[in-house]
Amino acid sequence: MSQPVKIAVAIPAYNEEASIASVVEAVNKLSSEQLQLTPVVVNDASRDTTGELISRLNCVSLHLPINLGSGGAVQTGVKFAFNNGFDLAVQIDADGQHPPQFIPRLASELEKNQWDIAIGSRFIDKQGFQSTFARRSGIRLLQWLLECITGRAVTDPTSGMRLMNRKAMKVVYEFYPDEYPEPEAIILYYRRGLTFGETPVQMNERQGGESSIRGLRGCYYMFKVTIAIIFTYLRR
């Protein structure tokens, strides 16, 4: 009998007391003889009860002493996965936007297409929550910029639902963008010669917490990410 594929589910969590328990429970329900999933929750110095909650849940709980942002928390989870011999690592959000039941599909597509990274896209089948009009407009701009640089069309460059093999884990281990890292990471993968592709998933509205990209912050986000993408591409 073949050994199960061991998948670490890296879940960065900052002030997610309203949703983290249900996300961890959903991940644990997915484990099977073929796929062994382990939730790895990274408490990014939360100011609510997130840290206390995850210490009581059926998961690996990692506690950062200072807030590193989404990128630092994801990298922490991926480092744990790499150091502990996991075959694959997948990142999902702690706010319930990324239904864990799509993780097996990502794993299947990664293996079938021999990708290093499988990205879950909400825009291929256009089902589930499609985000706001303003957010979609910004995503289209990032799509255009990334395609100009890489020659690859990525329909959902801001998707935080991504599965990676150990080759990709090693790249993330060495360096990963800190704040709002997903679009910038596509350039990183392209520069390091990693293969990636998208598979359709459905996403939900957040179950709790508050988005950090709202109002004028959205404009700042777009400016900062655009500059970061260009500098990541030009960096030696």
GUVO-998670 format. One record per residue: residue in one letter; x, y, z of N, C-alpha, C, CB in turn. Coordinates in steps of 0.001 Angstrom, whole numbers, padded with zeros to 6 digits, always signed. Glycine has a CB too. Layout:
% residues N
AXYZXYZXYZXYZ/...
This chain:
% residues 236
M+000850-001196+000000+000000+000000+000000+000886+001247+000000-000961+000005+001235/S+000610+002171-000902+001443+003364-001025+001230+004283+000175+001132+004112-002337/Q+002257+005039+000485+002196+005971+001597+001305+007164+001231+003614+006445+001984/P+000559+007716+002191-000268+008897+001892+000613+010109+001603-001227+009206+003068/V+000099+011010+000796+000784+012274+000533+000560+013181+001743+000265+012949-000799/K+001650+013658+002320+001554+014511+003504+001517+015986+003088+002743+014247+004465/I+000435+016658+003444+000240+018060+003065+000130+018918+004318-001024+018225+002181/A+000992+019899+004432+000882+020895+005502+000006+022037+004998+002298+021422+005948/V-001020+022364+005746-001925+023451+005374-001543+024680+006194-003432+023054+005609/A-000774+025583+005594-000296+026778+006286-001410+027821+006328+000968+027354+005590/I-001789+028222+007531-002909+029152+007709-002421+030362+008501-004113+028460+008437/P-002042+031453+007834-001654+032650+008571-002884+033261+009237-000972+033677+007634/A-002766+033613+010506-003935+034101+011242-003584+035337+012060-004492+033001+012159/Y-004264+036424+011766-004128+037651+012553-005526+038125+012943-003356+038764+011753/N-005850+038035+014209-007164+038439+014727-008303+037712+014007-007346+039956+014586/E-008236+036393+013987-009246+035588+013292-010003+034675+014255-008590+034751+012194/E-010308+035172+015447-010984+034357+016443-012379+033891+015986-011101+035136+017736/A-013013+034651+015091-014374+034319+014674-014438+033131+013718-015009+035516+014025/S-013340+032831+013032-013413+031829+011965-012379+030718+012048-013274+032499+010665/I-011325+030893+012812-010208+029949+012731-010599+028530+013134-009074+030423+013604/A-011466+028377+014124-011837+027031+014581-012544+026252+013478-012738+027115+015824/S-013456+026897+012753-014181+026207+011684-013268+025871+010520-015347+027057+011198/V-012269+026717+010243-011317+026434+009163-010470+025213+009512-010409+027660+008898/V-009960+025170+010738-009148+024025+011173-009975+022745+011148-008581+024264+012592/E-011209+022814+011611-012082+021642+011611-012322+021132+010196-013413+021973+012281/A-012532+022057+009253-012769+021666+007855-011546+020985+007257-013147+022891+007012/V-010349+021461+007601-009117+020839+007110-008981+019429+007669-007884+021688+007493/N-009207+019267+008959-009053+017954+009587-010013+016914+009028-009255+018072+011075/K-011184+017340+008606-012173+016410+008057-011751+015849+006697-013521+017103+007929/L-010780+016487+006042-010381+016086+004689-009348+014961+004656-009833+017274+003958/S-008670+014712+005753-007616+013695+005749-008184+012327+005371-006932+013622+007128/S-007428+011606+004542-007856+010293+004062-006650+009385+003954-008578+010403+002699/E-006855+008171+003431-005742+007249+003242-004779+007747+002175-006258+005868+002870/Q-005283+008562+001246-004440+009077+000165-003770+010400+000529-005266+009255-001095/L-004503+011281+001213-003993+012599+001561-004055+012789+003067-004789+013706+000840/Q-002917+013068+003660-002840+013319+005101-002596+014804+005314-001712+012463+005773/L-003640+015507+005737-003562+016957+005889-003323+017339+007338-004838+017618+005377/T-002390+018264+007538-002083+018772+008873-002221+020287+008888-000661+018350+009311/P-003208+020838+009620-003310+022296+009699-002154+022876+010510-004656+022710+010321/V-001488+023866+009936-000382+024553+010619-000786+026020+010718+001008+024374+009846/V-001300+026407+011870-001800+027772+012051-000689+028646+012611-003038+027794+012989/V-000427+029745+011918+000622+030674+012341-000048+031921+012907+001582+031040+011150/N-000019+032038+014218-000599+033198+014895+000357+034377+014740-000876+032895+016409/D-000063+035355+013939+000814+036481+013597+000680+037604+014634+000479+037016+012180/A+000989+037255+015893+000927+038214+017002-000457+038855+017095+002002+039302+016830/S-001490+038011+017057-002870+038514+017133-003114+039235+018455-003876+037358+016969/R-004035+040208+018398-004391+040957+019614-005694+040457+020224-004509+042450+019301/D-006360+039503+019555-007583+038922+020102-007254+037550+020702-008690+038802+018999/T-008211+036648+020738-007991+035342+021370-007556+034255+020383-009253+034901+022072/T-007120+034642+019194-006697+033653+018199-005635+032714+018751-006168+034350+016954/G-004620+033261+019413-003534+032441+019948-004023+031416+020959-002489+033321+020587/E-004909+031831+021843-005455+030898+022836-006283+029812+022169-006307+031646+023865/L-007062+030193+021169-007919+029231+020484-007106+028144+019796-008797+029940+019469/I-006102+028532+019023-005394+027529+018231-004569+026597+019112-004493+028208+017208/S-004199+027060+020295-003466+026185+021211-004337+025044+021715-002931+026985+022391/R-005664+025203+021618-006595+024162+022057-007144+023343+020893-007743+024787+022824/L-006874+023756+019667-007417+023065+018504-006496+021919+018074-007619+024053+017341/N-007032+021032+017237-006268+019908+016688-005461+020397+015491-007210+018730+016278/C-004372+021072+015787-003516+021638+014730-002135+021891+015300-004119+022958+014152/V-001186+022142+014416+000117+022656+014831-000058+024150+015032+001253+022335+013771/S+000253+024662+016204+000099+026094+016473+001476+026736+016635-000768+026331+017745/L+001743+027704+015775+002996+028444+015817+002675+029896+016170+003764+028344+014451/H+003424+030460+017081+003126+031802+017588+004303+032737+017298+002823+031762+019116/L+004076+033742+016481+005113+034724+016185+005125+035796+017275+004888+035362+014787/P+006301+036187+017755+006373+037185+018832+006022+038595+018367+007759+037189+019431/I+006201+038868+017072+005838+040163+016494+005071+039922+015203+007102+041043+016234/N+004323+040917+014788+003532+040796+013568+004432+040917+012341+002424+041868+013530/L+004461+039856+011531+005289+039847+010324+004485+040122+009064+005993+038519+010191/G+003176+040160+009173+002352+040318+007986+002089+038973+007336+003015+041265+006994/S+001204+038988+006354+000773+037744+005704+001938+036951+005130-000216+038051+004601/G+002862+037640+004449+003979+036938+003816+004883+036240+004816+004791+037901+003001/G+005209+036930+005910+006060+036332+006932+005399+035146+007607+006430+037361+007964/A+004081+035245+007803+003356+034138+008430+003281+032933+007495+001941+034584+008830/V+003027+033174+006210+003008+032074+005231+004376+031411+005173+002598+032590+003822/Q+005431+032212+005104+006785+031660+005037+007102+030819+006269+007811+032785+004895/T+006628+031250+007437+006838+030480+008662+006194+029105+008552+006275+031232+009876/G+004954+029068+008038+004269+027792+007861+004957+026894+006856+002853+028024+007434/V+005444+027488+005765+006132+026709+004729+007468+026188+005259+006356+027567+003456/K+008168+026980+006043+009427+026510+006645+009177+025310+007553+010105+027646+007446/F+008097+025372+008320+007758+024239+009170+007505+023001+008312+006521+024560+010038/A+006765+023176+007225+006458+022049+006344+007726+021457+005739+005505+022488+005231/F+008625+022310+005272+009867+021846+004638+010752+021130+005646+010631+023026+004011/N+010897+021709+006827+011784+021125+007847+011248+019818+008416+011993+022113+008976/N+009938+019599+008302+009332+018406+008880+008925+017372+007835+008132+018793+009689/G+009492+017495+006637+009377+016447+005639+008032+016298+004952+009706+015195+006254/F+007215+017355+004944+005944+017270+004229+006194+017233+002720+005026+018463+004598/D+005359+016496+002010+005492+016393+000554+005048+017672-000140+004682+015212+000029/L+003971+018263+000367+003382+019452-000227+003000+020423+000884+002149+019089-001095/A+002890+021690+000521+002367+022703+001444+001352+023541+000684+003519+023604+002035/V+000264+023864+001344-000753+024706+000735-001073+025841+001698-002032+023886+000385/Q-001234+027029+001174-001624+028160+002009-003099+028470+001768-000739+029407+001711/I-003828+028705+002847-005202+029178+002752-005392+030245+003818-006233+028006+002923/D-006407+031085+003630-006670+032144+004594-007420+031600+005802-007465+033277+003943/A-007269+032300+006932-007914+031892+008175-009329+032434+008307-007092+032342+009348/D-009764+033275+007359-011066+033918+007490-012193+033171+006798-010995+035298+006949/G-011905+031959+006299-012946+031148+005676-013176+031416+004212-014201+031347+006384/Q-012372+032278+003584-012559+032576+002155-012206+031397+001260-011719+033774+001759/H-011282+030549+001707-010787+029448+000886-011297+028107+001420-009247+029457+000844/P-012345+027546+000829-012871+026261+001311-011821+025151+001177-014150+025876+000531/P-011443+024500+002266-010402+023470+002200-010747+022301+001292-010126+022951+003570/Q-012029+022072+000993-012388+020914+000156-011803+020979-001248-013887+020800+000059/F-011260+022147-001637-010637+022244-002955-009152+021851-002921-010786+023665-003496/I-008602+021585-001744-007190+021202-001660-006899+019918-002438-006781+021025-000199/P-007727+018864-002331-007461+017668-003144-007441+017959-004639-008499+016609-002856/R-008282+018869-005097-008264+019221-006523-006945+019883-006898-009441+020156-006867/L-006462+020779-006049-005173+021420-006321-004062+020372-006381-004852+022482-005241/A-004098+019412-005460-003071+018364-005427-003140+017500-006676-003229+017489-004174/S-004345+017195-007118-004522+016379-008318-003998+017095-009557-005997+016021-008504/E-004321+018383-009689-003862+019156-010850-002354+019360-010835-004561+020509-010894/L-001783+019544-009647-000331+019701-009533+000370+018451-010040+000078+019990-008073/E-000137+017288-009617+000480+016032-010034+000257+015769-011521-000074+014872-009209/K-000960+015972-011991-001292+015682-013385-000489+016536-014362-002773+015896-013619/N-000336+017830-014029+000356+018753-014932+001833+018912-014620-000301+020095-014883/Q+002291+018229-013559+003691+018312-013122+004118+019754-012861+004610+017682-014171/W+003213+020504-012224+003529+021862-011814+004312+021839-010509+002246+022697-011663/D+004994+022958-010237+005584+023180-008923+004595+023883-007991+006871+024004-009049/I+003739+024720-008569+002730+025452-007796+001390+025380-008510+003153+026931-007584/A+000338+025075-007764-001023+025119-008286-001762+026260-007597-001762+023756-008069/I-002319+027167-008391-003009+028347-007862-004507+028152-008028-002538+029651-008581/G-005259+028342-006962-006712+028257-007039-007283+029571-007536-007314+027893-005673/S-008038+029521-008635-008598+030736-009227-010119+030752-009123-008172+030860-010691/R-010666+031865-008627-012125+032029-008535-012716+032522-009853-012482+033009-007407/F-011852+032902-010818-012327+033569-012021-012387+032666-013257-011450+034736-012310/I-011992+031416-013140-012051+030520-014308-013493+030083-014555-011137+029273-014100/D-014133+029539-013555-015538+029132-013685-016507+030228-013261-015795+027886-012861/K-015961+031283-012637-016779+032420-012177-017923+031971-011267-017349+033182-013380/Q-017600+031099-010326-018572+030655-009340-018099+031055-007950-018792+029127-009427/G-019053+031175-007027-018698+031604-005686-018525+033107-005619-017430+030914-005230/F-017976+033584-004515-017794+035015-004300-016729+035563-005247-017408+035297-002834/Q-017084+036603-006008-016191+037148-007035-015503+038445-006620-016963+037385-008299/S-015621+038832-005363-015022+040055-004844-015785+041280-005356-013534+040139-005242/T-015352+042459-004919-016035+043697-005290-015570+044176-006665-015785+044789-004231/F-016332+045093-007257-015970+045630-008571-014607+046322-008517-017048+046617-009065/A-014391+047122-007473-013113+047838-007359-011948+046859-007242-013132+048784-006141/R-012131+045808-006457-011067+044823-006290-010807+044091-007598-011425+043822-005182/R-011878+043737-008319-011700+043042-009603-010983+043923-010615-013056+042603-010167/S-011250+045235-010582-010571+046160-011498-009074+046185-011221-011158+047582-011372/G-008710+046205-009946-007297+046167-009589-006644+044861-009986-007128+046389-008110/I-007375+043766-009830-006843+042450-010210-006574+042391-011709-007822+041329-009804/R-007470+042984-012499-007259+042987-013959-005985+043746-014323-008472+043617-014684/L-005701+044841-013614-004457+045582-013864-003249+044713-013551-004414+046875-013023/L-003307+043983-012431-002199+043104-012075-002064+041960-013077-002394+042548-010662/Q-003185+041443-013582-003143+040411-014622-002347+040904-015825-004571+040010-015054/W-002676+042111-016264-002023+042688-017447-000526+042871-017201-002671+044042-017817/L-000161+043416-016046+001247+043667-015742+002031+042359-015675+001382+044434-014417/L+001484+041356-014997+002185+040075-014865+002314+039368-016201+001461+039174-013874/E+001291+039480-017054+001376+038838-018363+002415+039526-019244+000010+038850-019053/C+002517+040855-019117+003541+041583-019876+004943+041114-019490+003407+043101-019642/I+005151+040827-018223+006481+040450-017736+006787+038973-017995+006594+040747-016241/T+005818+038104-017699+006087+036667-017739+005616+035989-019023+005436+036005-016567/G+004710+036642-019750+004125+035998-020923+003094+034952-020550+005204+035366-021761/R+002753+034859-019271+001793+033884-018768+000547+034598-018268+002415+033031-017644/A-000615+034110-018658-001874+034681-018181-002251+034021-016862-003008+034498-019232/V-002379+034825-015814-002816+034345-014507-004108+035082-014180-001712+034575-013392/T-005218+034357-014143-006517+035009-013983-006748+035548-012578-007613+034046-014332/D-006102+034946-011561-006337+035336-010173-005012+035536-009450-007190+034278-009447/P-004271+036607-009805-002924+036786-009249-002908+037107-007759-002220+037877-009990/T-004040+037517-007190-004061+037806-005761-004559+036621-004933-004930+039016-005495/S-004838+035503-005580-005345+034339-004850-004350+033895-003779-005633+033179-005820/G-004857+033727-002565-004025+033238-001475-004201+031750-001235-004334+033994-000213/M-004772+031054-002223-004949+029599-002111-003995+028941-003097-006443+029167-002390/R-002850+028484-002606-001797+027964-003476-001148+026742-002843-000738+029046-003760/L-000927+025750-003670-000272+024524-003215+001066+024388-003910-001157+023281-003486/M+002088+023956-003186+003437+023883-003751+004138+022588-003363+004268+025076-003293/N+005042+022152-004252+005852+020977-003943+007108+021409-003177+006235+020212-005246/R+007987+020455-002897+009158+020772-002081+010141+021692-002809+009864+019490-001671/K+010181+021604-004135+011038+022504-004895+010595+023954-004703+011022+022131-006387/A+009296+024181-004760+008770+025525-004538+008895+025936-003079+007313+025603-004977/M+008688+024966-002170+008857+025262-000745+010249+025810-000457+008605+024006+000096/K+011252+025222-001097+012628+025657-000865+012827+027112-001290+013605+024749-001619/V+012186+027500-002403+012272+028889-002864+011620+029824-001850+011602+029049-004248/V+010428+029453-001383+009723+030267-000390+010507+030313+000922+008302+029711-000144/Y+011149+029211+001274+011963+029137+002496+013053+030211+002469+012599+027726+002647/E+013669+030377+001303+014799+031297+001184+014352+032756+001149+015601+030977-000067/F+013232+033017+000467+012735+034400+000379+011271+034386+000001+013548+035226-000651/Y+010482+035230+000669+009085+035382+000313+008676+036814+000617+008188+034362+001076/P+007979+037463-000289+007572+038856-000042+006755+038958+001241+006755+039406-001235/D+006877+040088+001934+006268+040178+003259+004808+040632+003236+007063+041119+004108/E+004501+041773+002642+003166+042346+002744+002399+042139+001439+003247+043845+003090/Y+001198+041538+001500+000401+041237+000299+001268+040547-000764-000224+042539-000281/P+001769+039357-000488+002845+038781-001297+002428+038076-002577+003585+037836-000482/E+001156+037740-002759+000784+036791-003819+001155+037247-005230-000691+036541-003764/P+000820+038480-005656+001208+038874-007030+002720+038908-007228+000631+040246-007364/E+003430+039408-006231+004885+039490-006319+005507+038101-006385+005450+040264-005125/A+004898+037139-005680+005435+035783-005661+005398+035141-007043+004662+034927-004672/I+004440+035519-007884+004377+034972-009243+005640+035335-010025+003121+035495-009981/I+006125+036562-009838+007392+036961-010465+008542+036156-009882+007649+038473-010273/L+008513+035952-008583+009558+035156-007927+009609+033751-008516+009316+035085-006405/Y+008445+033111-008661+008403+031759-009216+008904+031763-010665+006966+031186-009142/Y+008501+032760-011427+008920+032872-012830+010434+033036-012931+008211+034061-013515/R+011002+033895-012094+012446+034135-012126+013235+032903-011705+012805+035306-011224/R+012662+032073-010832+013370+030885-010358+013092+029652-011215+012989+030600-008925/G+012367+029839-012316+012138+028735-013245+011146+027698-012769+013411+028068-013531/L+010268+028066-011839+009252+027138-011361+008063+027117-012316+008796+027518-009941/T+007421+025972-012401+006234+025857-013247+004991+026040-012386+006200+024484-013982/F+003993+026732-012929+002766+026972-012166+001582+027070-013114+002885+028259-011316/G+000430+026810-012559-000797+026894-013330-001974+027096-012394-000995+025635-014186/E-003144+027310-012986-004341+027585-012197-005374+026477-012365-004945+028931-012596/T-006171+026314-011340-007305+025402-011391-008493+026096-010744-006985+024047-010679/P-009711+025873-011262-010871+026596-010719-011228+026162-009304-012070+026397-011619/V-011523+027144-008462-012033+026909-007115-013154+027913-006867-010894+027039-006032/Q-013919+027664-005840-014919+028629-005402-014463+029227-004085-016322+027968-005259/M-014659+030525-003943-014275+031200-002712-015507+031798-002045-013224+032293-002991/N-015389+032040-000750-016470+032601+000045-016141+034028+000462-016737+031734+001276/E-017165+034741+000917-016894+035985+001624-016276+035625+002969-018196+036844+001802/R-015461+036519+003497-014819+036237+004776-015869+036008+005858-013880+037388+005177/Q-015576+035045+006742-016499+034692+007815-016354+035605+009021-016284+033258+008232/G-015236+036260+009129-015012+037143+010276-013813+038029+010001-014798+036328+011579/G-013496+038879+010962-012357+039779+010797-012660+040892+009819-011139+039011+010334/E-011613+041571+009400-011779+042741+008541-010656+042780+007526-011808+044045+009370/S-011006+043045+006265-009992+043113+005221-009064+044299+005457-010649+043214+003835/S-007798+044092+005167-006813+045178+005312-006730+046026+004049-005428+044605+005642/I-007479+045636+003007-007425+046367+001736-008802+046978+001479-006993+045423+000546/R-009017+048187+002015-010293+048864+001856-010056+050336+001600-011180+048666+003092/G-010985+050955+000842-010935+052395+000625-009610+052847+000050-011199+053119+001912/L-009029+053880+000670-007761+054421+000193-006627+053418+000336-007420+055693+000945/R-006772+052477+001278-005749+051435+001413-005651+050612+000139-006059+050521+002610/G-006785+050460-000563-006783+049717-001820-005907+050392-002867-008202+049571-002348/C-005988+051720-002939-005140+052467-003894-003667+052322-003523-005534+053972-003924/Y-003380+052426-002219-002006+052262-001757-001501+050854-002054-001907+052558-000255/Y-002378+049869-001845-002024+048474-002135-001628+048317-003591-003194+047532-001801/M-002454+048859-004507-002168+048714-005932-000838+049375-006298-003304+049318-006767/F-000594+050559-005758+000669+051256-006047+001857+050450-005528+000668+052671-005417/K+001739+049988-004276+002866+049277-003661+003140+047961-004366+002593+049022-002179/V+002072+047212-004713+002261+045917-005365+002838+046095-006764+000935+045151-005433/T+002387+047116-007485+002920+047365-008832+004424+047629-008779+002194+048561-009490/I+004846+048489-007847+006277+048777-007688+007034+047524-007274+006495+049895-006649/A+006458+046749-006362+007122+045536-005871+007310+044528-006991+006317+044904-004731/I+006307+044373-007843+006400+043437-008968+007549+043832-009894+005068+043396-009755/I+007631+045112-010203+008678+045590-011113+010064+045380-010504+008465+047081-011445/F+010216+045712-009214+011531+045568-008569+011909+044104-008386+011539+046276-007211/T+010921+043242-008125+011223+041822-008010+011714+041272-009337+009995+041046-007537/Y+011129+041746-010415+011553+041309-011744+012968+041798-012068+010566+041812-012804/L+013285+043040-011671+014585+043614-012004+015685+043149-011050+014501+045128-011989/R+015313+042669-009842+016308+042282-008854+017150+041115-009370+015630+041910-007527/R+018447+041186-009157+019336+040102-009576+019165+038925-008622+020824+040575-009613/
